[in-house]
Amino acid sequence: MFDLINGIPIHPLVVHAVVVLLPLAALGTIAIAVRPVWRSRYGALVVAAAVVGAVLCPVATSSGESLERHVGDPGKHAALGDQLIWFVIPLAVLALALVLLDRRPATPSRSTSPTALRVVAALAVVAALATSVQVYRVGDSGARAAWGDKVSSSSGNGD
């Protein structure tokens, strides 16, 4: 299903969206975790970036499998790419929880404890860092699979 658009593989296009959105979502999550004031202003945007990134992860892996039929096995890249969703889902859920807990109205029968908010914020930071590392690992392995044997470390002209 996610193979080609006008004869061009869809995988690089989707991957670039993921590579932009997930680090932005991770940085945004860290920002709203450490600066509670920013949650009301930027929280929805951070959650949206994380959710869209999460939705695009299966599209990226599916399109990568289609591309694999054309260019061959990418090695470790495919396995790392399949694992990314398991980093992104906690990031999106924790960012959403952080925003919702912060916006929850305080009533006598139902209030959010500051400790709960701090725990969710700390977990969100951990998820953001883990997601960032995994995005790097996937991207690095993909670049090596695509370009590793085509580009040498020297310029070839004596420079």
C-alpha positions in Angstrom: 0.0 0.0 0.0 2.8 2.5 0.9 5.1 1.9 -2.0 5.5 4.6 -4.6 4.2 8.0 -5.5 4.8 9.0 -9.2 7.5 6.3 -9.3 9.3 7.6 -6.3 9.5 5.6 -3.0 7.3 7.1 -0.3 9.6 5.9 2.5 12.1 8.8 2.4 9.3 11.3 2.5 7.5 9.7 5.5 10.8 9.2 7.2 11.7 12.8 7.0 8.4 13.7 8.6 9.1 11.3 11.4 12.7 12.6 11.8 11.5 16.1 12.1 8.3 15.6 14.3 9.7 13.2 16.9 12.7 15.2 17.9 10.5 18.3 18.1 7.9 16.3 20.2 10.8 15.1 22.4 12.2 18.6 22.9 8.7 20.0 23.4 7.9 17.3 26.0 11.1 18.1 27.9 10.2 21.8 27.7 6.7 21.4 29.1 7.9 19.0 31.7 10.5 21.4 33.2 8.5 24.6 32.6 4.9 24.1 33.8 4.0 27.6 32.5 4.4 26.4 28.9 2.0 23.5 29.3 -1.1 25.5 28.6 0.4 27.4 25.8 2.4 24.7 24.0 1.1 21.4 25.4 -1.5 20.8 22.7 1.2 21.4 20.0 3.6 19.0 21.6 1.0 16.3 22.0 -0.1 16.8 18.3 3.5 16.4 17.1 4.0 13.2 19.2 0.6 11.8 18.0 1.3 12.5 14.3 4.8 11.1 14.7 3.3 8.0 16.3 0.8 7.6 13.5 3.5 8.0 10.8 5.8 5.4 12.4 3.8 2.4 11.0 3.6 4.2 7.7 7.4 4.6 7.7 7.9 0.9 8.5 5.3 -0.3 6.0 6.8 1.9 3.3 10.3 0.7 4.3 9.2 -2.9 3.8 7.9 -2.0 0.3 11.2 -0.2 -0.5 13.1 -3.3 0.8 11.5 -5.3 -2.0 13.2 -2.9 -4.5 16.6 -2.3 -3.0 17.3 -5.3 -0.7 17.6 -5.9 3.0 18.6 -2.8 5.0 20.0 -5.0 7.8 19.7 -3.7 11.4 17.8 -0.6 10.2 14.5 -2.5 9.7 14.6 -4.0 13.2 15.4 -0.7 14.8 12.6 1.0 12.8 10.1 -1.6 13.9 11.1 -0.8 17.6 10.6 2.9 17.3 6.8 2.8 17.8 7.4 1.3 21.3 9.3 4.5 22.2 6.9 6.9 20.6 3.7 5.6 22.2 4.9 6.3 25.8 6.2 9.7 24.7 2.8 10.6 23.3 0.8 9.2 26.2 3.0 10.9 28.8 3.0 14.2 27.0 -0.8 14.0 26.9 -1.0 12.9 30.5 1.2 15.8 31.5 -1.0 18.3 29.7 -4.3 16.8 31.0 -3.1 16.6 34.6 -2.0 20.2 34.4 -5.4 21.4 33.0 -7.5 19.3 35.4 -9.6 21.6 37.5 -8.9 21.4 41.2 -12.0 20.5 43.1 -12.3 19.2 46.7 -13.1 15.7 45.6 -10.6 15.6 42.8 -7.2 17.3 42.7 -3.9 16.5 41.1 -1.1 16.1 43.6 2.1 17.9 42.8 3.9 14.7 43.3 1.9 12.9 40.6 2.6 15.8 38.2 6.4 15.6 39.0 6.4 11.8 38.5 4.6 12.1 35.1 7.0 15.0 34.1 10.0 12.9 35.0 8.7 9.9 33.1 7.9 12.1 30.1 11.5 13.4 30.1 12.8 9.8 30.2 10.5 8.9 27.3 11.6 11.9 25.4 15.3 11.1 25.8 14.8 7.4 25.0 12.8 8.4 21.9 15.5 10.8 20.8 18.2 8.1 21.1 16.1 5.6 19.2 15.3 8.1 16.4 19.1 8.7 16.1 19.8 4.9 16.0 17.2 4.3 13.3 18.3 7.2 11.2 22.0 6.3 11.5 21.4 2.7 10.6 19.3 3.8 7.7 21.9 6.2 6.4 24.5 3.5 6.7 22.3 1.0 4.8 21.6 3.5 2.1 25.0 5.3 1.8 27.6 3.3 3.7 29.2 1.6 0.7 28.7 4.5 -1.7 30.5 7.3 0.1 34.1 7.0 1.3 35.6 9.1 4.1 38.1 10.6 1.8 37.4 13.0 -1.0 39.4 11.0 -3.5 41.3 14.0 -4.9 44.0 14.2 -2.3 42.3 16.7 0.0 
